[in-house]
Amino acid sequence: MQNMKVLISGASIAGPALAYWLDRYGCDVTVVEKAPALRTGGQAVDFKGVTHRTVLARMGILEEVRRRQTGGSDQVIVDANGRRLAVMPGEFTGGEIEIPRGDLAALLFERTAHTCEYVFGDSISSLIQTGDGVRVTFERAAPRTFDLVVGADGIHSNVRRLAFGPEEAYVRFLGHYYALAQIDAGEGGQMYNEPGRMVALGGPKAPSFFVFASEPLDYDRYDVEQQRRILLDAYRGGGWRIPEVLAKVAQAPDVYLDSISRVELDRYAEGRVVLLGDAAYGNTLGGFGTGLAVVGAYVLAGELAAARGDHRAGFAGYESAFRGYAKVARQGSAGPFLAPGTRARITMRNWVFKRRLLLRGMLRMTDRFATDIELKDY
Ligand SMILES: Cc1cc2nc3c(=O)[nH]c(=O)nc-3n(C[C@H](O)[C@H](O)[C@H](O)COP(=O)(O)OP(=O)(O)OC[C@H]3O[C@@H](n4cnc5c(N)ncnc54)[C@H](O)[C@@H]3O)c2cc1C
């Protein structure tokens, strides 16, 4: 694949992980990222099982990831009076190796920044596929031609919209929203539920984290004030520490709100354009997104290399080697688990965390999903 020119959209996890492998196989890699600089935010993400560990080891970053790991901590589920009802153990919320998303993105960026070209603060505005390349125009930079274009730009992928069609056809809303607000909620890792809504404070993942059931909402994803109002409305009248938390949310410098949604695509490639990570198989808060992104990057680059850069054979290899593994992202939704709709369901969910055997069974099942692929040694 010497000197093959590849453009990757998105510099979070999937994008830089793929950049690492393609650079190793000899490609000329450019990564374009919409944000003005590497995004440092996000909760902790996690890796589980031997497959994830093997890929990190083959990238030479397993020890560094381990060094930066946060170590899962327990989350205490409380009632309206703050009394302890159950404990969600760290190993359940934090997988085997938990690391802040921003730290992982920075680590992957550091490993690729000196050999790959990174363009921040720009975005692809059009893609025109010709017989021997893809003509790309950007919002800011001059047009360029690449051999291949990869959409690693998340669940609301721009490349998917341009190459496959509008988001509504591929992203299914699963009935809940989640939000993060930058507030000082104290230490402690507590979680509180009312039917259809959950708030977690000072937890292992984020200082404040909200999940609530809702009809689809019409709002601007870049309008923080509108998202703040939606969040305040969704929690009005809540018990426990919710009134105090809402007063802080009203003043918070940053509020982020998004739907819990799942990507449903019947193919990952369209000509010379291919999707990777959440853009192709995202399932918000499903717990597998980061592992799928890193293993997906390994398989996509490996299959392309095995096909000596023939994108038709390489993409077909990626599709057939990976689709079965990514099926875990087609299942389930974190919404009803984190914010059950009735008191009875909240009680049942809490009960699971009091049964060690049941919990162990759930962890074993998670491990099975995370290792359900035979990794080739490309
Ligand atoms: C800021 C942030 C916070 C997150 N927080 C969490 C979290 O707390 N918990 C969790 O489980 N997962 C979180 N995620 C998602 C998690 O990173 C992914 O599920 C998983 O790691 C797969 O990553 P990905 O690289 O495929 O997609 P993502 O991590 O979603 O990255 C997509 C990247 O593409 C960029 N992008 C978007 N549009 C364009 C465009 N038009 N042009 C160029 N670039 C574009 C985005 O800025 C982002 O850097 C977060 C993602 C981001 C970006």
The ligand as an SDF file (V2000), in Angstrom:
LIG
                    3D

 53 58  0  0  0  0  0  0  0  0999 V2000
  -16.1000   14.4470   22.9720 C   0  0  0  0  0  0  0  0  0  0  0  0
  -16.5450   13.0020   23.0600 C   0  0  0  0  0  0  0  0  0  0  0  0
  -16.9620   12.4780   24.2760 C   0  0  0  0  0  0  0  0  0  0  0  0
  -17.3600   11.1520   24.3760 C   0  0  0  0  0  0  0  0  0  0  0  0
  -17.7340   10.6730   25.5840 N   0  0  0  0  0  0  0  0  0  0  0  0
  -18.0180    9.3860   25.7420 C   0  0  0  0  0  0  0  0  0  0  0  0
  -18.3530    8.8680   27.0030 C   0  0  0  0  0  0  0  0  0  0  0  0
  -18.3650    9.6080   27.9500 O   0  0  0  0  0  0  0  0  0  0  0  0
  -18.6340    7.5410   27.1390 N   0  0  0  0  0  0  0  0  0  0  0  0
  -18.6180    6.7130   26.0610 C   0  0  0  0  0  0  0  0  0  0  0  0
  -18.8640    5.5110   26.2200 O   0  0  0  0  0  0  0  0  0  0  0  0
  -18.3300    7.1830   24.8460 N   0  0  0  0  0  0  0  0  0  0  0  0
  -18.0300    8.5010   24.6520 C   0  0  0  0  0  0  0  0  0  0  0  0
  -17.7390    8.9710   23.4060 N   0  0  0  0  0  0  0  0  0  0  0  0
  -17.8500    8.0630   22.2580 C   0  0  0  0  0  0  0  0  0  0  0  0
  -16.6990    7.1030   22.1640 C   0  0  0  0  0  0  0  0  0  0  0  0
  -15.5000    7.8170   21.9370 O   0  0  0  0  0  0  0  0  0  0  0  0
  -17.0190    6.1710   21.0210 C   0  0  0  0  0  0  0  0  0  0  0  0
  -18.1930    5.4430   21.3080 O   0  0  0  0  0  0  0  0  0  0  0  0
  -15.9660    5.1380   20.6740 C   0  0  0  0  0  0  0  0  0  0  0  0
  -14.7250    5.3810   21.2540 O   0  0  0  0  0  0  0  0  0  0  0  0
  -15.7990    5.0290   19.1630 C   0  0  0  0  0  0  0  0  0  0  0  0
  -15.1500    6.1860   18.7280 O   0  0  0  0  0  0  0  0  0  0  0  0
  -15.2000    6.7910   17.2820 P   0  0  0  0  0  0  0  0  0  0  0  0
  -13.8260    7.3460   17.0430 O   0  0  0  0  0  0  0  0  0  0  0  0
  -15.7810    5.8470   16.3230 O   0  0  0  0  0  0  0  0  0  0  0  0
  -16.2760    7.9940   17.3890 O   0  0  0  0  0  0  0  0  0  0  0  0
  -16.2730    9.2990   18.2980 P   0  0  0  0  0  0  0  0  0  0  0  0
  -15.5100    9.0990   19.5370 O   0  0  0  0  0  0  0  0  0  0  0  0
  -17.6690    9.7560   18.4010 O   0  0  0  0  0  0  0  0  0  0  0  0
  -15.4340   10.3590   17.4260 O   0  0  0  0  0  0  0  0  0  0  0  0
  -15.8680   10.9820   16.2640 C   0  0  0  0  0  0  0  0  0  0  0  0
  -14.9020   12.1100   15.9390 C   0  0  0  0  0  0  0  0  0  0  0  0
  -15.2820   12.6710   14.6900 O   0  0  0  0  0  0  0  0  0  0  0  0
  -15.2870   14.0800   14.8060 C   0  0  0  0  0  0  0  0  0  0  0  0
  -16.2160   14.6370   13.8190 N   0  0  0  0  0  0  0  0  0  0  0  0
  -17.5620   14.7370   13.8890 C   0  0  0  0  0  0  0  0  0  0  0  0
  -18.0320   15.3250   12.7960 N   0  0  0  0  0  0  0  0  0  0  0  0
  -16.9700   15.5840   11.9910 C   0  0  0  0  0  0  0  0  0  0  0  0
  -16.8260   16.1890   10.7260 C   0  0  0  0  0  0  0  0  0  0  0  0
  -17.8750   16.6730   10.0500 N   0  0  0  0  0  0  0  0  0  0  0  0
  -15.5760   16.2920   10.2000 N   0  0  0  0  0  0  0  0  0  0  0  0
  -14.4930   15.8470   10.8830 C   0  0  0  0  0  0  0  0  0  0  0  0
  -14.5720   15.2810   12.1030 N   0  0  0  0  0  0  0  0  0  0  0  0
  -15.8120   15.1500   12.6510 C   0  0  0  0  0  0  0  0  0  0  0  0
  -15.7130   14.3230   16.2440 C   0  0  0  0  0  0  0  0  0  0  0  0
  -15.3580   15.6340   16.6750 O   0  0  0  0  0  0  0  0  0  0  0  0
  -14.9160   13.2570   16.9650 C   0  0  0  0  0  0  0  0  0  0  0  0
  -13.6300   13.6570   17.2560 O   0  0  0  0  0  0  0  0  0  0  0  0
  -17.3570   10.3090   23.2310 C   0  0  0  0  0  0  0  0  0  0  0  0
  -16.9540   10.8330   22.0060 C   0  0  0  0  0  0  0  0  0  0  0  0
  -16.5470   12.1560   21.9050 C   0  0  0  0  0  0  0  0  0  0  0  0
  -16.0760   12.7020   20.5590 C   0  0  0  0  0  0  0  0  0  0  0  0
  1  2  1  0
  2  3  1  0
  2 52  2  0
  3  4  2  0
  4  5  1  0
  4 50  1  0
  5  6  2  0
  6  7  1  0
  6 13  1  0
  7  8  2  0
  7  9  1  0
  9 10  1  0
 10 11  2  0
 10 12  1  0
 12 13  2  0
 13 14  1  0
 14 15  1  0
 14 50  1  0
 15 16  1  0
 16 17  1  0
 16 18  1  0
 18 19  1  0
 18 20  1  0
 20 21  1  0
 20 22  1  0
 22 23  1  0
 23 24  1  0
 24 25  2  0
 24 26  1  0
 24 27  1  0
 27 28  1  0
 28 29  2  0
 28 30  1  0
 28 31  1  0
 31 32  1  0
 32 33  1  0
 33 34  1  0
 33 48  1  0
 34 35  1  0
 35 36  1  0
 35 46  1  0
 36 37  1  0
 36 45  1  0
 37 38  2  0
 38 39  1  0
 39 40  1  0
 39 45  2  0
 40 41  1  0
 40 42  2  0
 42 43  1  0
 43 44  2  0
 44 45  1  0
 46 47  1  0
 46 48  1  0
 48 49  1  0
 50 51  2  0
 51 52  1  0
 52 53  1  0
M  END
$$$$
